[in-house]
Amino acid sequence: MLRHEIRPGRAVAGIVMLALAGAYTADAAGAWAVPWVFFFPVFFGGLWLAATVTWVSYRLRRRRDVRKASAENSAAPASSSGSQAMR
């Protein structure tokens, strides 16, 4: 059983931010020379990609939950003659 819900959008955002941090570090150390405007499209593109991945995973999880709920409701209704029957 899973202990927590998997969040792929957050994973994508984290990977993009780590890549940006590495690129910034390489630029600051002089190992890689890139213009400062390089970081903006990568940052916003990464946020857009993370949002898209979050939306897709939400839609897939929602569809799975709807199928699961409809399968549970297709069984015969519970009997009302038990010890917790309404009076």
C-alpha positions in Angstrom: 0.0 0.0 0.0 1.3 3.5 -0.9 2.1 5.7 2.0 1.5 8.9 0.0 0.0 10.0 -3.2 2.4 10.3 -6.2 2.7 13.8 -7.5 4.4 13.8 -10.9 3.9 17.5 -11.5 5.9 18.3 -8.4 8.6 15.9 -9.5 8.9 17.6 -12.9 9.0 21.1 -11.3 11.7 19.9 -8.9 13.8 18.4 -11.7 13.5 21.6 -13.7 14.5 23.8 -10.7 17.5 21.5 -10.0 18.5 21.8 -13.7 18.2 25.6 -13.5 20.2 25.7 -10.2 23.0 23.6 -11.9 23.0 25.8 -14.9 23.2 28.9 -12.8 26.0 27.4 -10.7 27.9 26.5 -13.8 27.4 30.0 -15.2 28.5 31.6 -11.9 31.6 29.4 -11.8 32.6 30.3 -15.3 32.3 26.8 -16.6 29.4 27.7 -18.9 28.6 31.1 -20.4 25.0 31.7 -21.1 23.0 35.0 -21.3 20.8 35.7 -18.4 17.7 35.6 -20.5 18.2 31.9 -21.1 16.9 31.1 -17.6 13.4 32.8 -18.1 12.1 30.5 -20.9 13.5 27.4 -19.2 11.8 28.5 -15.9 8.4 29.3 -17.4 8.6 26.3 -19.7 9.3 24.1 -16.8 6.4 25.5 -14.8 4.1 25.0 -17.8 5.3 21.4 -18.2 4.7 20.7 -14.5 1.2 22.2 -14.7 0.4 20.1 -17.8 1.7 16.9 -16.1 -0.3 17.7 -13.0 -3.5 18.3 -15.0 -3.0 15.0 -17.0 -2.4 13.0 -13.8 -5.4 14.6 -12.2 -7.6 13.6 -15.1 -6.3 10.0 -15.1 -6.8 9.7 -11.4 -10.3 11.1 -11.6 -11.3 8.7 -14.4 -9.9 5.8 -12.4 -11.9 6.8 -9.4 -15.1 7.2 -11.4 -14.7 3.7 -12.8 -13.9 2.3 -9.4 -17.0 4.0 -7.9 -19.3 2.7 -10.7 -18.0 -0.8 -10.2 -18.7 -0.7 -6.5 -22.2 0.6 -7.1 -23.1 -2.2 -9.6 -23.4 -4.8 -6.9 -26.7 -5.8 -5.2 -27.8 -3.3 -2.5 -27.2 -4.3 1.1 -29.9 -6.0 3.0 -31.9 -3.8 5.5 -32.9 -6.7 7.7 -29.7 -6.7 9.7 -29.1 -5.4 13.2 -28.8 -1.9 11.9 -32.0 -1.8 10.0 -33.9 1.5 10.2 -37.2 1.5 12.1 
